[in-house]
Amino acid sequence: MFRVKRNDQVMVISGKDRGKKGKVLTLFPENSRATVEGLNIVKRHLKKSQANPQGAILSKEAPLPLDRILPVCPRCNRGVRVGFKLLPDGAKTRICRRCQETF
C-alpha cells in the first residue's frame, strides 16, 4: 500500500514548487513518481505539423518524485507523514501521524 493515492491532496516539500498544494493526477510506482495538478510545469517544444503549422510551445505537468510530496491531512490541513493501521476486519488503512485521523 502506498502513502499517496490518485486524487489525494498533496503538498510539495522541496524544489521550485515548495509549499504548494495540488491533486495527484497519475502515479508511476515503477519510477516512484507522481504527476500533480498545476505543479512542476515544464515547457515542451513541438515541431511544425499540419495541426501546428508554426510549431508550438506546450506547458504541461511533469512527474515529481514521491519523496518530494506529502499527503495533506483533512483535519490538520498540512502535509503529514503517513502511518498504517490494521482494522479489526483485517483491512489496512492510512492514518495521519500527527492526529491519528484516518484518510
C-alpha positions as CSV (number, residue, x, y, z in Angstrom):
1,M,0.0,0.0,0.0
2,F,1.3,3.4,-1.0
3,R,1.2,6.5,1.2
4,V,-0.1,8.5,-1.8
5,K,-3.1,7.6,-4.0
6,R,-4.7,9.1,-7.1
7,N,-6.9,12.1,-6.3
8,D,-5.2,12.7,-3.0
9,Q,-4.4,16.3,-2.0
10,V,-0.6,16.6,-1.6
11,M,1.9,19.3,-0.7
12,V,5.4,19.7,-2.2
13,I,8.2,19.8,0.5
14,S,11.2,20.7,-1.7
15,G,12.1,22.2,-5.0
16,K,10.7,25.1,-7.0
17,D,7.1,24.4,-6.0
18,R,7.8,24.1,-2.3
19,G,4.8,24.7,-0.1
20,K,2.2,24.4,-3.0
21,K,-0.7,22.0,-2.9
22,G,-2.4,20.1,-5.6
23,K,-4.2,16.9,-6.5
24,V,-2.4,13.7,-7.7
25,L,-3.4,13.0,-11.3
26,T,-1.3,9.9,-12.1
27,L,1.1,7.6,-10.2
28,F,4.1,5.8,-11.7
29,P,5.0,3.3,-9.0
30,E,7.8,1.7,-11.1
31,N,9.6,5.0,-11.1
32,S,8.4,6.3,-7.7
33,R,6.9,9.4,-9.3
34,A,3.5,11.1,-9.4
35,T,2.0,13.9,-11.5
36,V,0.4,16.7,-9.5
37,E,-2.2,19.0,-11.0
38,G,-0.7,22.5,-11.7
39,L,2.8,21.8,-10.2
40,N,6.2,21.1,-11.8
41,I,5.1,22.8,-15.1
42,V,7.6,22.3,-17.9
43,K,7.6,23.6,-21.5
44,R,7.7,21.2,-24.5
45,H,8.5,22.5,-28.0
46,L,6.5,21.0,-30.8
47,K,7.8,20.7,-34.4
48,K,5.8,22.1,-37.3
49,S,3.0,19.9,-38.4
50,Q,-0.4,20.2,-40.0
51,A,-2.1,20.6,-36.6
52,N,0.5,23.3,-35.7
53,P,1.8,24.9,-38.9
54,Q,4.1,27.3,-37.0
55,G,5.1,24.8,-34.3
56,A,4.1,25.4,-30.6
57,I,5.3,25.6,-27.1
58,L,3.2,23.4,-24.8
59,S,3.1,23.7,-20.9
60,K,2.4,20.5,-19.0
61,E,2.9,18.9,-15.7
62,A,6.0,16.7,-15.3
63,P,6.1,13.8,-12.7
64,L,7.6,14.6,-9.2
65,P,9.5,12.1,-7.1
66,L,7.3,10.6,-4.4
67,D,9.8,11.6,-1.7
68,R,9.2,15.3,-2.5
69,I,5.4,15.2,-1.8
70,L,3.4,14.6,1.4
71,P,-0.3,13.9,1.6
72,V,-2.4,16.6,3.2
73,C,-4.4,15.5,6.3
74,P,-8.0,16.8,6.0
75,R,-8.0,17.5,9.8
76,C,-4.6,19.1,10.2
77,N,-4.7,20.8,6.7
78,R,-1.0,20.4,6.3
79,G,1.5,17.9,4.8
80,V,1.9,15.0,7.2
81,R,3.7,11.7,7.5
82,V,1.6,8.6,6.9
83,G,1.2,5.6,9.2
84,F,-0.7,2.4,8.6
85,K,-3.3,0.8,10.9
86,L,-4.9,-2.7,10.8
87,L,-8.6,-2.6,11.2
88,P,-10.5,-5.3,13.2
89,D,-11.7,-6.8,9.9
90,G,-8.1,-7.2,8.7
91,A,-8.1,-4.3,6.3
92,K,-5.2,-1.9,6.2
93,T,-5.8,1.9,6.3
94,R,-3.7,5.1,6.2
95,I,-3.6,7.3,9.2
96,C,-2.1,10.8,10.0
97,R,0.9,10.5,12.3
98,R,0.1,13.8,14.0
99,C,-3.6,13.5,14.8
100,Q,-4.3,9.8,14.1
101,E,-7.1,10.7,11.7
102,T,-7.9,8.0,9.0
103,F,-7.8,9.2,5.4
